[in-house]
Amino acid sequence: MFILFVYIPFSTRSQSLDNLIHSSELIYKETKATLEFSKTSEHQNIFSFSTNVDESKNRNGILINLKKLESSQFLQDIGLVFKANASYNFRNVLEDETNIFNVGRVNLELEWNILKNGYIHNRTRSRELCNEIGVLKHKNLKEEKVLWRRQFRIDYSYIYNKEAIALFSKFLDFENEYFDFLTDVYNKKLIKREPLIKVGNQIHILKKQIEVIEKENAIIKDSVSKNNRIIHKLPLFLLNIDSLQLKHQQVDETPYLKENIVLKHKAINKLSLSIYASQNYLISTKTDQYFPSVGIRFKAPIRFNHRKKIINEELKLLSAQLADREVGKLNRVITQVNSYNEKLKDLQNQYKNWDVTNERIRILKVIKEEFNNEETGYLILGLIEEQFKILQNIIQVKRQLYTILAHIFELHNSNNINSLIKPYYYSHIDTSPPRLLTSHETYSLKFQMQILASKQQKLIYVHKDDIKARAYLKKRNIPFKIISKKENFQTVAEYLNREFKRIFK
């Protein structure tokens, strides 16, 4: 009777654990089938976003057209001015000069201004406007880049949101199943309540994130470029620093700015010269007078000036401003490029974390098969949750990379972004020492071989004195290499002990 009393609880607990292990295995298989690490493929070599902008939204282009019309208008204005003056004397007052009672006076005059506000001035002003057009053309690419960056941000934000929604939806499905699993484990008093609370909070956060992102995409959808609405994932790129052009080669604004300084301080700008022809008509009580006249007007200020010195100083100031602007632009480029490379390092670190979690999952699965440990299912699901968080960090870094890329391309003096970037591929570098297969009391040689296979170590190393390990490999026709020293190697047993401490801590 006592034996039956002891056996029933033990059998019930064993069945419960088997159910939990089976449940965790199902969750793992369902989730792992949909969980993937997105890498750049060969067809993503070309930048998929359009760099064309709507010219109707470019204020700089409109301003160029306006200045062209103004320049043409100045060329057509040769400086002719028509003047008319008429007066009527209501009280027949005697004029002192003529001693005549004037009734009225009419004066018509045609004046041709040659210098100031006239023919020469209008040609100079037209030339200044042409120079301003040259400067605006130099800035036109920059204005187009600003428009492109604004549209680009809408486009990549829309695609990022779609990628985030897809990931968060998978994450939410997993967390719901994981929460149910943890509830069963908690009800059987196998774990504390803290993991259950954390997963519950994560579910609440994911629901809010999905809701907010879906609303944002609904708002910006109409503003997204048509060809970018079908893209679901953001590709990754490296910067091609050699192609980063900072100085514009086609249009340089410096000659236009210098010429305008000289034109502004021309000596004849303050001189006024005009020729006029007038027709006068005088009506008096005695007789009417009708007479034409011609003349010349000249006006010049009498003063001493430093025109040449002022021109030289303004040219020096312009050179200093342009040099300072180029240095500032270079500093911004250096800052943005460094930020981009730092984000790529963060991305590579996330990839390493992904590899580490995959390795731990492989180890736990081998342990589960070797020792039938009931904790492995719970630990594997915890690592799957960690992988979801890694993917969440990666898409956040992606968005930051695209923001920086938009600013770098804005500073880049070309409208061909494909010359600035190249596809980014994750690099896997295993810096750990090779692992040595050894005979061990706890870990069987078969188990150690499974670990080496999970680590993808192709060459098997065995010490010359380890007869048992060598015989095991020879019997199974497994090639191996014999070594005489262990200093540069880590045994599989040492590696497993370290990983067990890390996993089961």
Salt bridges, closest charged atoms under 4 A:
GLU25 OE2 - LYS365 NZ 3.65
GLU25 OE1 - LYS368 NZ 2.72
GLU36 OE2 - LYS233 NZ 3.24
GLU95 OE2 - ARG105 NH2 3.36
GLU109 OE2 - ARG297 NH1 3.13
GLU111 OE1 - LYS83 NZ 2.96
GLU111 OE2 - ARG297 NH1 3.29
GLU128 OE1 - ARG125 NH1 3.11
GLU132 OE1 - LYS67 NZ 2.86
GLU132 OE2 - ARG125 NH1 3.92
GLU163 OE2 - LYS398 NZ 2.85
GLU194 OE2 - LYS198 NZ 3.44
GLU211 OE2 - LYS215 NZ 3.54
GLU216 OE2 - ARG399 NH2 3.83
GLU253 OE2 - HIS138 NE2 3.54
GLU253 OE2 - ARG325 NH2 2.06
GLU259 OE2 - ARG127 NE 2.96
GLU313 OE2 - LYS316 NZ 3.79
GLU314 OE1 - LYS264 NZ 3.44
GLU314 OE2 - HIS265 NE2 3.09
GLU342 OE2 - LYS345 NZ 3.65
ASP355 OD2 - HIS428 ND1 2.55
GLU359 OE1 - LYS455 NZ 2.62
GLU410 OE1 - ARG149 NE 2.42
ASP465 OD2 - HIS463 ND1 3.71
GLU499 OE2 - ARG498 NH2 3.42
GLU499 OE2 - ARG502 NH1 3.45
